Amino acid sequence: MKYRVNVESDTAGAASQAAERQLWCAVLGRAFDDAMDRVTAVSTPGERLKKCLEARQWFVLNGMEFRTACEAAGYDPDSLRSRILPMIAGPAK
């Protein structure tokens, strides 16, 4: 028996996985920017501080949403967290 591989199907699946990974990398990047007080989506200082603190808590709490985002982006959550926590430890501006 011969086996055929549907190259088009495999290529589409790989492209879909790559796009999903890019999306989750963008989620992690946005959360990191927010935690570093590089918030751009809000206008008042109070809203900006709130977003910054929420993003920091997301990394600190190490919850299921954080872990799922890391794994979907192709990162080990514990390794990523150990690198990010020292960077966001300073006071929010």
C-alpha positions, 0 to 999 in steps of 0.5 A, spaced: 500 500 500 502 506 498 501 512 502 500 519 499 501 526 503 496 531 501 501 537 501 496 542 500 493 540 506 499 540 510 501 546 508 495 550 510 495 546 517 502 549 518 500 556 516 494 556 520 499 554 526 504 559 525 499 564 524 496 562 531 503 562 534 504 569 532 497 571 535 499 568 542 506 571 541 503 578 540 498 577 546 504 576 550 508 582 547 502 586 549 502 584 556 509 585 557 509 592 554 503 594 558 507 591 564 513 595 562 508 601 562 508 602 555 501 602 555 498 606 548 491 604 548 488 609 554 488 616 555 488 618 562 494 617 567 489 613 572 487 608 566 494 607 564 497 605 571 491 600 572 493 597 565 500 596 567 498 593 574 493 588 571 499 586 566 504 585 572 499 581 576 497 577 570 505 575 570 506 574 577 499 570 579 502 565 573 495 563 572 492 558 567 490 564 562 498 566 562 500 559 562 496 557 556 498 563 552 505 561 553 504 554 551 500 556 545 506 561 543 511 556 544 514 558 550 515 555 557 511 559 562 516 558 568 522 560 563 519 566 560 516 568 567 523 567 570 525 572 565 520 577 565 519 578 573 525 581 574 524 586 569 517 588 571 519 589 578 520 596 579 515 601 580 510 603 575 510 610 573 
